[in-house]
Every structure is written in structure tokens, then in C-alpha cells.
Amino acid sequence: MLFFILPALLAVFIQPASAAANVTNYAYAFDINQAITASTFNCFKKYGYSAVFIRAYNPQGSGLFDANAPNNIRNASSTGLGTEVFMSPQPKSTKTGAVQFKEMYDGLKKNKIDIKTVWVQVTSPANWGTDSKKNLAFLNDIARTAISSGIKVGYYTNVHEWNQITKNTKITTPNTPLWYWNTNGAGPSGETPANFNDFRPFGGFKKATVKQFGQSESICGVVGVNRDVFDTAAKQIFMNGTIIV
């Protein structure tokens, strides 16, 4: 099993982007790696977003729990947004994948937050080693630890990055969730259609659950927001980040 890492964010200032289109079978989400207030999350909801992907593990240094995650989950949940958690691991760290996952998992538990799914970033090949076997061992270490904790694993990646990082290793676990990205650059001008029409199977992924179609936009005063669309048939997965106080 394997996971994911979001592309670098570039600041592009635009007017708040509404989720707008009522496209049958699709709903809108966004993903963030910074602290956001409840009122700002409410702004996103007003613009038609249904869910948010929140970073819970920061790849800086040797990797560490993202201390912004608990408040982001609480703030988003207070507005009625669905929440998902993603992990940006540090594959070049001396910490194993298992240790990094446990740091994230324990950090959330300490804050009385329970998760059902973690999305692992497998992007930006320059952040990974050139030995695909070592990359796979690192990702499998995360996956085994997550599964043993009762956590489902999904992956954020795309065909090109998956090929470079894993040498197109095929996922063998049935129905492993995929969150892929396809944009033509930063900002609204780089957006691709908010649907899955451009998806082609790769690495054992036969279908996608989520697509990131816009990157590095400024929405509701927040710079560096990525825009996503997901299949409403999978909407139930966006009940993650449960607060268990």
C-alpha cells in the first residue's frame, strides 16, 4: 500500500472562488496546510464547499505532527463541513514511516480527535529517494501501522509522480481510495475541468474518489488553497476527524 505529498503552493491572489456549478454526482472540497478560523471555514461553506482536507503531518525537518490540525478540524466541523486528514510524510527522515504515522495519530488522539481514514501524499519526486524499493518500504511501513490502528489508507498522487516514486507499483488492496491531481499551473487559469473525465487508470487504481483540479488560489482571504471535487457516492467518507470529547 502507498500514500501522497501535495505540490508546492504558490501565492496567487484572486477573488473568492465559488464552488458554483451544480454538477450531478460531484461535490466540492478544498485542502489546506495552515491554520484557519471558524469564520473563514464558514466563508468556504457559503461559497458551496462541502468538505476540507486538513494536513495533520508536516514534512518540515525530519517530519512532525501539524499542531494546526486539531483546531482546524474543530473549526471546520463547527460549520458543518466534512473533514478529511492528510499526511505529508518526510521520506528522507531518519524516522520510519511507522514512527511518522504514530506521531500524527497520537497527536490527534491527544487532542481527542478520532480518524477513520488518512490520505498519504506521494508527490514531488525530488523529495523522495531514487530507490523505489526503499520508497515502497517506507510507504508500506505507514500503511501497516495505519491498518493495525484501524485506519483506512488513501493516496494523493498522480500518474507521473506515482510512476517516478514507485516505478508504477500496483496497489493490490481492493477499493483503495485515490485522490489524484491534474492542473495546468497555479491559480484559476490553471484549473482543469471539475470532473473525472481526464482520469486514466494507473498503479492498480481503477477509479478515483477525489480530484484536485485547482492549485494555489486565494479564497476567503486564505492564500495557497487547492480546490477539489469528489464523487458524491463517496460522500460518507467525509465524516472523518470525529471529535471524541
BAFI-3210 file (N, C-alpha, C; in Angstrom, 3 decimals, decimal comma, padded with zeros to 6 digits):
// residues 245
n [1|2|3|4|5|6|7|8|9|10|11|12|13|14|15|16|17|18|19|20|21|22|23|24|25|26|27|28|29|30|31|32|33|34|35|36|37|38|39|40|41|42|43|44|45|46|47|48|49|50|51|52|53|54|55|56|57|58|59|60|61|62|63|64|65|66|67|68|69|70|71|72|73|74|75|76|77|78|79|80|81|82|83|84|85|86|87|88|89|90|91|92|93|94|95|96|97|98|99|100|101|102|103|104|105|106|107|108|109|110|111|112|113|114|115|116|117|118|119|120|121|122|123|124|125|126|127|128|129|130|131|132|133|134|135|136|137|138|139|140|141|142|143|144|145|146|147|148|149|150|151|152|153|154|155|156|157|158|159|160|161|162|163|164|165|166|167|168|169|170|171|172|173|174|175|176|177|178|179|180|181|182|183|184|185|186|187|188|189|190|191|192|193|194|195|196|197|198|199|200|201|202|203|204|205|206|207|208|209|210|211|212|213|214|215|216|217|218|219|220|221|222|223|224|225|226|227|228|229|230|231|232|233|234|235|236|237|238|239|240|241|242|243|244|245]
n.u [000,844|000,329|000,901|000,672|001,917|001,507|001,771|004,054|002,979|001,927|001,559|-001,271|-003,292|-006,728|-010,220|-012,620|-013,266|-016,074|-017,668|-019,640|-020,726|-023,449|-022,911|-024,039|-023,598|-021,176|-019,345|-017,889|-014,645|-011,844|-008,295|-005,917|-002,970|-002,519|-003,331|-006,764|-009,589|-012,829|-014,764|-013,725|-013,757|-016,500|-017,026|-016,032|-017,904|-020,197|-019,602|-020,113|-018,626|-018,229|-016,590|-013,351|-009,884|-007,478|-004,212|-002,341|000,138|003,353|005,929|008,287|011,712|012,602|010,121|006,949|004,172|001,370|000,569|-001,533|-003,656|-005,665|-007,276|-008,087|-009,666|-011,689|-012,720|-013,598|-015,481|-017,345|-018,730|-020,110|-018,815|-017,533|-014,749|-011,459|-008,329|-004,962|-001,659|001,544|004,274|007,787|009,982|012,765|013,631|015,182|013,388|011,164|008,493|006,432|006,863|006,429|003,720|002,598|003,237|001,546|-000,982|-001,052|-000,869|-003,324|-005,082|-004,374|-005,514|-008,106|-009,318|-010,633|-009,878|-010,854|-009,805|-006,738|-005,051|-002,274|000,397|001,944|003,857|005,820|008,588|011,292|011,535|011,808|013,727|015,783|015,573|013,204|012,357|013,026|011,416|008,905|009,010|009,008|006,480|004,847|005,369|004,097|001,484|000,985|001,102|-000,963|-003,204|-003,127|-003,964|-006,553|-007,149|-008,116|-006,394|-005,676|-004,527|-002,747|-001,794|-000,394|-000,413|002,160|003,892|003,525|004,551|007,284|008,096|007,363|007,877|005,691|004,332|001,777|-001,182|-002,576|-004,612|-008,058|-010,325|-008,898|-008,780|-008,321|-006,922|-006,372|-004,339|-004,657|-003,651|-003,073|-001,212|-000,640|-003,275|-006,514|-006,481|-005,103|-006,732|-008,298|-011,081|-013,742|-014,218|-014,030|-013,246|-010,760|-009,365|-007,248|-006,704|-004,089|-001,231|-002,668|-004,892|-008,160|-010,219|-011,113|-011,573|-011,419|-010,557|-008,032|-008,342|-007,605|-004,998|-003,170|-004,712|-006,428|-008,787|-011,553|-009,886|-007,737|-004,580|-003,055|-004,732|-005,967|-008,174|-010,780|-012,689|-015,221|-016,647|-020,004|-021,034|-019,232|-019,433|-019,853|-017,375|-016,400|-016,741|-014,840|-012,247|-013,507|-014,616|-013,974|-014,642]
n.v [-001,199|002,337|005,989|009,812|013,315|016,791|019,162|021,958|025,096|028,055|031,523|033,034|035,674|036,038|036,716|035,459|032,071|030,520|027,388|026,939|025,499|023,264|020,326|017,235|014,412|015,264|016,949|019,701|020,366|021,486|021,851|022,305|023,625|025,142|027,267|027,994|030,009|029,523|031,236|031,741|029,207|029,001|030,869|029,536|027,492|028,937|029,574|027,248|024,930|021,586|019,988|019,576|018,965|018,418|019,088|016,950|016,090|017,355|017,842|019,207|019,578|016,722|015,749|016,174|016,287|018,149|020,914|022,618|021,137|019,974|022,229|023,181|021,040|021,063|023,660|023,543|021,479|022,674|024,314|022,630|021,476|018,642|016,637|015,630|013,997|014,541|013,288|014,494|012,999|012,673|011,389|011,306|011,388|010,306|009,064|006,337|005,306|004,278|005,446|008,142|008,086|007,304|009,518|011,428|010,195|009,828|012,489|013,519|011,898|012,682|015,139|014,450|013,598|011,514|009,475|007,977|007,551|008,074|010,115|009,704|011,517|011,148|012,583|015,028|014,036|014,808|015,064|012,567|009,487|007,898|005,211|003,010|000,761|001,278|003,488|002,293|000,556|002,371|003,556|001,314|000,768|002,868|002,245|-000,340|000,259|002,105|000,544|-001,400|000,128|000,461|002,249|003,412|003,617|006,040|007,516|010,361|011,535|011,492|010,107|010,482|011,132|008,967|006,941|007,688|007,654|005,138|003,367|002,632|000,742|-001,589|-001,146|-003,493|-003,869|-004,073|-001,510|000,708|004,044|006,789|009,962|012,123|014,503|017,053|019,706|022,751|024,486|027,152|028,955|030,284|030,232|027,982|025,882|022,705|020,904|020,399|017,564|013,961|013,234|013,225|011,215|008,374|004,937|003,782|002,293|000,273|001,558|001,755|003,527|006,889|008,741|011,350|014,466|016,845|019,880|022,487|024,717|026,532|028,931|031,970|032,206|033,346|035,002|033,417|032,377|030,191|027,988|024,831|023,416|021,006|018,210|015,826|012,534|012,185|009,792|008,773|010,328|009,745|009,238|011,596|012,132|012,264|012,877|012,930|014,416|013,405|014,129]
n.w [000,000|-000,471|-000,290|-000,263|-001,266|-001,283|-004,035|-004,274|-002,914|-004,467|-004,187|-005,344|-006,047|-006,102|-006,653|-004,257|-004,905|-005,997|-005,396|-007,084|-009,814|-010,103|-010,494|-011,466|-009,403|-008,349|-005,761|-003,925|-002,529|-000,522|000,091|002,723|004,424|006,648|009,509|010,084|010,763|012,381|011,320|008,823|007,665|007,541|005,588|003,336|003,247|002,638|000,034|-001,227|-000,733|000,432|001,977|003,615|003,256|005,606|006,632|008,694|009,264|009,066|006,719|007,247|008,264|010,010|009,917|011,488|013,807|012,754|014,355|013,908|013,084|014,958|015,860|013,372|012,478|014,425|014,049|011,371|011,538|013,190|011,507|009,945|007,817|006,075|007,097|006,222|006,732|005,847|005,319|005,058|004,579|005,551|003,626|003,572|006,107|009,225|010,745|010,767|008,513|010,046|012,569|011,948|011,183|013,651|015,224|014,127|014,502|017,323|018,096|017,255|018,740|021,331|021,348|021,442|019,071|016,662|013,880|010,753|008,293|006,543|004,276|002,320|001,094|-002,017|-003,787|-005,634|-006,620|-006,218|-003,517|-002,621|-002,395|-004,936|-005,069|-005,652|-004,253|-001,599|-001,209|-001,439|000,731|002,822|002,512|002,796|005,427|006,723|005,922|007,028|009,755|010,025|009,280|011,268|013,325|012,792|010,788|007,631|004,512|002,055|-001,047|-002,218|-005,253|-008,610|-011,958|-013,111|-010,985|-009,299|-010,915|-011,043|-008,332|-007,304|-009,314|-010,793|-009,248|-008,487|-006,696|-004,538|-002,756|-002,705|-003,801|-002,833|-001,872|-004,110|-004,559|-006,913|-008,742|-011,204|-012,897|-014,766|-013,876|-011,442|-009,725|-010,878|-013,671|-014,247|-013,745|-014,285|-015,807|-013,462|-012,945|-013,441|-015,950|-017,152|-015,984|-015,989|-015,535|-013,346|-011,747|-010,429|-009,532|-010,273|-010,380|-009,384|-006,338|-005,494|-007,013|-007,436|-008,819|-009,001|-008,023|-005,499|-004,969|-003,989|-001,625|000,181|001,628|002,247|001,341|-001,008|-001,378|-002,374|-004,776|-004,912|-006,194|-005,565|-005,798|-005,155|-004,402|-002,712|-000,538|002,127|003,248|004,066|006,760|008,635|011,122|013,644|016,614|019,803|022,420]
ca.u [000,000|001,094|000,194|000,878|002,510|000,954|002,727|004,359|001,929|002,351|000,528|-001,929|-004,416|-007,908|-011,437|-013,056|-013,786|-017,241|-017,754|-020,514|-021,503|-024,172|-022,663|-024,594|-022,671|-019,952|-019,409|-016,626|-013,850|-010,582|-007,295|-005,129|-001,866|-002,314|-004,411|-007,910|-010,597|-014,174|-015,480|-013,210|-014,345|-017,896|-016,999|-015,916|-019,182|-021,105|-019,270|-020,547|-017,755|-018,853|-015,614|-011,991|-008,766|-006,642|-002,926|-002,104|001,567|004,153|007,190|009,453|012,738|012,512|008,699|006,352|002,729|000,947|-000,161|-002,736|-004,714|-006,819|-008,171|-008,690|-010,740|-012,790|-013,320|-014,325|-016,642|-018,340|-019,506|-020,815|-018,011|-016,929|-013,300|-010,547|-006,970|-003,893|-000,325|002,660|005,405|009,135|010,641|014,218|013,874|015,678|012,211|010,487|007,120|005,597|007,033|005,767|002,275|002,247|003,290|000,305|-002,107|-001,029|-001,150|-004,772|-005,709|-004,124|-006,478|-009,432|-009,840|-010,570|-009,976|-011,145|-009,018|-005,644|-004,587|-000,822|000,888|003,036|004,084|007,113|009,650|012,565|011,537|011,961|014,947|015,670|015,383|011,763|012,126|013,054|010,201|007,781|009,133|008,595|005,031|004,234|005,517|002,974|000,224|000,814|000,840|-002,307|-004,190|-003,142|-004,673|-007,935|-007,283|-008,077|-005,376|-005,898|-003,317|-002,804|-000,695|-000,897|000,233|003,575|004,642|003,467|005,498|008,657|008,395|007,148|008,081|004,356|003,878|000,319|-001,887|-003,288|-005,770|-009,244|-011,044|-008,065|-009,185|-007,338|-007,123|-005,344|-004,374|-004,348|-003,837|-002,171|-000,459|-001,248|-004,313|-007,721|-006,202|-004,518|-007,708|-008,827|-012,500|-014,050|-014,811|-013,028|-013,164|-009,362|-008,713|-006,896|-006,197|-002,644|-000,771|-003,679|-006,080|-009,088|-011,100|-010,719|-012,579|-011,276|-009,619|-007,620|-008,374|-007,081|-003,938|-002,584|-005,649|-006,760|-010,229|-011,980|-008,750|-006,697|-003,692|-002,488|-005,783|-006,168|-009,592|-011,001|-014,045|-015,311|-017,840|-020,939|-021,277|-018,266|-019,551|-019,825|-016,020|-016,085|-017,199|-013,609|-011,887|-014,538|-014,178|-014,475|-014,653]
ca.v [000,000|003,570|007,243|011,017|014,593|017,856|020,005|023,227|026,092|029,368|032,505|033,707|036,401|036,166|036,877|034,167|031,179|029,759|026,034|027,277|024,579|022,131|019,226|015,998|013,398|015,830|017,997|020,425|020,394|022,211|021,315|023,369|023,234|026,293|027,495|028,748|030,245|029,010|032,172|031,562|027,958|029,295|031,555|028,487|026,788|029,837|029,527|025,983|023,790|020,613|019,284|020,102|018,086|019,145|018,429|016,594|015,794|018,358|017,229|020,037|018,938|015,261|015,433|016,403|016,475|019,513|021,401|023,351|020,204|019,835|023,389|023,221|020,039|021,565|024,835|023,104|020,699|023,567|024,938|021,586|020,932|017,336|016,772|014,538|014,266|014,023|013,210|014,779|012,404|013,091|010,123|011,377|011,472|009,112|008,425|005,399|005,654|003,913|006,473|009,366|007,893|007,291|010,900|012,070|009,515|010,145|013,915|013,691|011,248|013,533|016,234|013,831|013,531|010,164|009,468|006,693|007,465|009,023|010,195|009,888|012,179|010,556|013,542|015,722|013,023|015,337|014,894|011,137|008,893|007,323|003,771|002,783|-000,271|001,952|004,314|001,395|000,056|003,483|003,691|000,128|000,913|003,728|001,533|-001,405|000,859|002,682|-000,536|-002,039|001,057|000,537|003,415|003,150|004,414|006,512|008,107|011,571|011,416|011,394|009,029|010,751|011,060|007,575|006,180|008,017|007,319|003,708|002,597|002,178|-000,406|-001,705|-001,346|-004,769|-003,846|-003,631|-000,286|001,709|005,368|007,614|011,406|012,491|015,912|017,415|021,132|023,316|025,552|027,777|029,956|029,873|029,978|026,652|024,849|021,775|020,697|019,823|016,238|012,899|012,812|013,086|010,141|007,125|004,013|003,598|001,766|-000,541|002,371|001,637|004,689|007,928|009,222|012,807|015,095|018,231|020,488|023,848|024,833|027,810|030,025|032,776|032,102|033,784|035,625|032,424|032,199|028,856|026,970|023,940|023,097|019,594|017,750|014,414|011,791|012,194|008,410|008,515|011,443|009,289|009,216|012,915|012,234|011,952|013,884|012,992|014,909|012,394|014,634]
ca.w [000,000|-000,560|000,000|-001,054|-000,834|-002,130|-004,729|-003,608|-003,073|-004,928|-003,842|-006,460|-005,471|-006,953|-005,883|-003,727|-005,939|-005,568|-005,933|-008,197|-010,642|-009,537|-011,415|-010,932|-008,901|-007,804|-004,748|-003,884|-001,308|-000,660|001,013|003,359|005,299|007,531|010,475|009,572|011,798|012,111|010,448|007,466|007,170|007,226|004,295|002,318|003,150|001,922|-001,385|-001,803|-000,450|001,333|002,802|003,602|003,584|006,558|006,869|010,093|009,441|008,367|006,302|007,549|009,084|009,942|009,977|012,802|013,881|012,426|015,532|013,489|012,678|015,858|015,794|012,041|012,444|015,254|013,409|010,173|011,975|013,797|010,435|009,217|006,727|006,259|007,264|005,931|007,203|005,005|005,906|004,160|005,288|005,178|003,291|003,756|007,544|009,906|011,341|009,869|008,177|011,190|013,607|011,497|011,313|015,073|015,719|013,705|015,152|018,753|018,240|017,136|019,893|022,496|021,244|021,459|017,704|016,127|012,421|010,125|007,061|006,337|002,890|002,351|-000,117|-002,781|-004,865|-005,594|-006,618|-005,709|-002,061|-002,355|-002,910|-006,281|-004,923|-005,498|-003,237|-000,299|-001,145|-001,181|002,104|003,688|002,395|003,388|006,875|007,118|005,690|008,021|011,062|009,966|009,260|012,589|014,216|012,330|009,911|006,191|003,830|000,695|-001,601|-003,041|-006,197|-009,983|-012,691|-013,359|-009,731|-008,852|-011,727|-010,668|-006,934|-007,019|-010,545|-011,186|-008,455|-008,494|-005,435|-004,600|-001,868|-003,460|-003,427|-002,167|-002,362|-004,807|-004,724|-007,890|-009,126|-012,584|-013,163|-015,774|-013,227|-010,266|-009,922|-011,613|-015,091|-014,360|-013,397|-015,274|-015,509|-012,147|-013,116|-013,552|-017,347|-017,557|-015,232|-016,641|-014,516|-013,206|-010,469|-009,771|-009,228|-011,398|-010,367|-008,430|-005,398|-005,404|-007,941|-007,190|-010,155|-008,914|-007,020|-005,109|-005,182|-002,815|-001,420|001,518|002,295|002,517|000,191|-001,138|-001,266|-003,513|-004,956|-005,195|-006,474|-005,219|-006,194|-004,032|-003,974|-001,640|000,403|003,506|003,801|004,589|008,141|009,339|012,104|014,672|017,916|020,727|023,795]
c.u [000,876|000,245|000,684|001,487|002,113|002,036|002,955|003,272|002,528|001,228|000,000|-003,183|-005,547|-009,099|-011,867|-013,711|-014,940|-017,179|-018,708|-021,293|-022,168|-024,052|-023,164|-023,480|-021,369|-020,259|-018,001|-015,977|-012,632|-009,589|-006,344|-003,991|-001,513|-003,512|-005,500|-008,957|-011,946|-014,928|-015,010|-013,722|-015,804|-018,015|-016,906|-017,249|-020,198|-020,858|-019,511|-019,654|-018,392|-017,877|-014,239|-011,009|-007,784|-005,336|-002,727|-000,664|002,364|005,507|008,435|010,424|012,693|011,073|008,160|004,842|002,392|000,038|-001,414|-003,925|-005,890|-007,794|-008,824|-009,852|-011,941|-013,506|-014,136|-015,596|-017,741|-019,210|-020,298|-020,064|-017,555|-015,425|-012,583|-009,153|-005,970|-002,554|000,704|003,918|006,736|009,944|012,153|014,609|014,520|014,529|011,574|009,091|006,184|005,665|006,307|004,245|001,849|002,284|002,008|-000,891|-002,184|-001,333|-002,640|-005,496|-005,559|-005,104|-007,912|-010,114|-009,581|-010,690|-010,240|-010,264|-007,871|-005,243|-003,099|-000,356|002,049|003,226|005,492|008,278|010,990|012,670|011,740|013,313|014,712|015,447|013,908|011,461|012,123|011,817|008,982|007,813|008,661|007,073|004,301|004,313|004,392|001,670|-000,028|000,440|-000,556|-003,367|-004,282|-003,840|-006,132|-008,212|-007,172|-007,081|-005,827|-004,627|-003,611|-001,578|-001,240|-000,046|001,731|004,398|004,647|004,483|006,933|009,018|008,315|007,450|006,783|003,931|002,357|-000,219|-002,689|-004,506|-006,981|-009,827|-010,211|-008,416|-008,029|-007,822|-006,012|-005,432|-004,018|-004,685|-002,857|-001,348|-001,236|-002,346|-005,471|-007,469|-005,608|-005,485|-008,040|-010,300|-012,721|-014,850|-013,683|-012,817|-011,735|-008,654|-008,466|-006,303|-004,669|-002,365|-001,773|-004,925|-007,003|-010,058|-010,593|-011,894|-012,609|-010,308|-009,311|-007,484|-007,860|-006,061|-003,581|-003,475|-005,891|-008,275|-010,559|-010,810|-007,616|-005,883|-003,158|-003,492|-005,829|-007,630|-009,759|-012,467|-014,096|-016,652|-018,779|-021,305|-020,353|-018,364|-019,460|-018,414|-015,669|-016,752|-016,031|-013,360|-012,926|-013,956|-014,805|-014,414|-015,834]
c.v [001,244|004,817|008,484|012,289|015,733|018,684|021,304|024,249|027,431|030,347|033,187|034,368|036,530|036,450|035,509|033,323|030,373|028,362|026,030|026,119|023,467|020,972|017,941|015,031|013,953|016,856|018,558|020,420|021,275|021,600|022,416|022,781|024,368|026,462|028,374|028,855|029,658|029,925|032,042|030,260|028,183|030,020|030,532|027,761|027,632|029,793|028,148|024,784|022,895|019,982|019,920|018,991|018,901|018,385|018,173|016,157|016,669|017,756|018,047|019,301|017,433|014,780|015,610|016,544|017,926|020,015|022,195|022,421|020,124|021,005|023,509|022,232|020,526|022,735|024,452|022,358|021,590|024,250|023,908|021,041|019,519|017,510|015,485|014,968|013,720|014,159|013,486|014,239|012,964|011,821|010,128|011,487|010,190|008,388|007,485|005,908|005,374|004,969|007,752|009,235|007,968|008,695|011,644|011,506|009,884|011,616|014,205|013,090|012,099|014,696|015,725|013,872|012,139|010,241|008,055|006,456|008,457|008,942|010,533|010,443|011,428|011,439|014,106|014,731|013,513|015,192|013,441|010,654|008,295|005,812|003,485|001,727|000,336|002,831|003,456|000,854|001,112|003,615|002,495|000,161|001,792|002,940|000,461|-000,835|001,460|001,590|-001,217|-001,170|001,230|001,702|002,992|004,099|004,772|007,201|009,369|011,557|011,668|010,398|009,252|010,595|009,640|006,722|006,427|007,511|005,822|002,797|001,883|000,879|-000,416|-001,961|-002,639|-004,817|-003,314|-002,335|000,700|003,086|006,125|009,050|011,837|013,974|016,064|018,880|021,558|024,456|026,144|028,762|029,459|029,573|028,590|025,528|023,958|021,528|019,967|018,537|015,233|012,445|012,591|011,937|008,926|006,201|003,922|002,964|000,911|000,232|002,345|002,812|005,676|008,284|010,742|013,276|016,511|018,889|021,922|023,933|026,284|029,001|030,775|032,829|032,492|034,349|034,674|032,191|030,765|027,737|026,133|023,530|021,656|019,320|016,267|013,834|011,712|010,784|008,037|009,561|010,999|009,277|010,556|013,161|011,875|012,996|014,039|013,466|014,017|012,843|014,035]
c.w [000,000|-000,426|-000,776|-000,435|-001,782|-002,803|-003,970|-003,902|-003,487|-004,670|-005,097|-005,907|-006,487|-006,057|-005,359|-004,811|-005,384|-006,152|-007,115|-008,797|-009,848|-010,518|-010,772|-010,569|-008,338|-006,720|-004,591|-002,508|-001,560|000,306|001,457|004,192|006,264|008,452|009,863|010,676|011,396|011,159|009,004|006,864|006,776|005,893|003,163|002,136|002,390|000,424|-001,998|-001,574|000,604|002,315|002,667|003,963|004,421|006,787|008,360|010,342|008,497|007,990|006,632|008,464|008,905|010,006|011,380|012,689|013,578|013,540|015,172|013,250|013,652|015,792|014,428|011,943|013,242|014,577|012,182|010,563|012,537|012,754|009,631|008,020|007,072|006,364|006,906|006,366|006,200|005,703|004,827|004,832|004,809|004,893|003,469|005,226|008,073|010,609|010,319|009,526|009,335|012,280|013,206|011,595|012,773|015,665|015,356|014,463|016,635|019,005|018,162|018,337|021,156|022,535|021,116|020,097|017,148|014,612|011,919|008,905|007,114|004,864|002,940|001,016|-000,744|-004,010|-004,746|-005,523|-006,081|-004,196|-001,646|-002,860|-004,286|-006,247|-004,645|-004,438|-001,836|-000,127|-000,804|000,243|003,096|003,688|003,006|004,907|007,432|007,039|006,741|009,385|011,109|010,065|010,620|013,623|013,804|011,406|008,451|005,537|002,415|000,229|-002,392|-003,936|-007,597|-010,743|-012,843|-012,086|-009,170|-009,611|-011,288|-009,275|-006,669|-008,199|-010,950|-010,498|-008,390|-007,085|-005,545|-003,683|-002,628|-002,901|-002,612|-002,720|-003,014|-004,896|-005,682|-008,210|-010,597|-012,774|-014,247|-015,200|-012,072|-010,652|-010,757|-013,081|-015,310|-014,047|-014,591|-014,928|-014,183|-012,313|-013,292|-014,995|-017,822|-016,837|-016,109|-015,580|-014,526|-011,845|-009,720|-009,367|-010,442|-011,483|-009,323|-007,535|-005,368|-006,478|-007,465|-008,566|-010,173|-007,800|-006,754|-005,432|-003,877|-002,690|000,009|002,323|002,626|001,245|000,172|-000,977|-002,542|-003,573|-005,440|-005,524|-006,123|-005,633|-004,999|-003,571|-002,824|-000,544|001,858|004,082|004,420|005,942|009,048|010,413|013,197|015,996|018,979|022,187|024,551]
res [m|l|f|f|i|l|p|a|l|l|a|v|f|i|q|p|a|s|a|a|a|n|v|t|n|y|a|y|a|f|d|i|n|q|a|i|t|a|s|t|f|n|c|f|k|k|y|g|y|s|a|v|f|i|r|a|y|n|p|q|g|s|g|l|f|d|a|n|a|p|n|n|i|r|n|a|s|s|t|g|l|g|t|e|v|f|m|s|p|q|p|k|s|t|k|t|g|a|v|q|f|k|e|m|y|d|g|l|k|k|n|k|i|d|i|k|t|v|w|v|q|v|t|s|p|a|n|w|g|t|d|s|k|k|n|l|a|f|l|n|d|i|a|r|t|a|i|s|s|g|i|k|v|g|y|y|t|n|v|h|e|w|n|q|i|t|k|n|t|k|i|t|t|p|n|t|p|l|w|y|w|n|t|n|g|a|g|p|s|g|e|t|p|a|n|f|n|d|f|r|p|f|g|g|f|k|k|a|t|v|k|q|f|g|q|s|e|s|i|c|g|v|v|g|v|n|r|d|v|f|d|t|a|a|k|q|i|f|m|n|g|t|i|i|v]
***
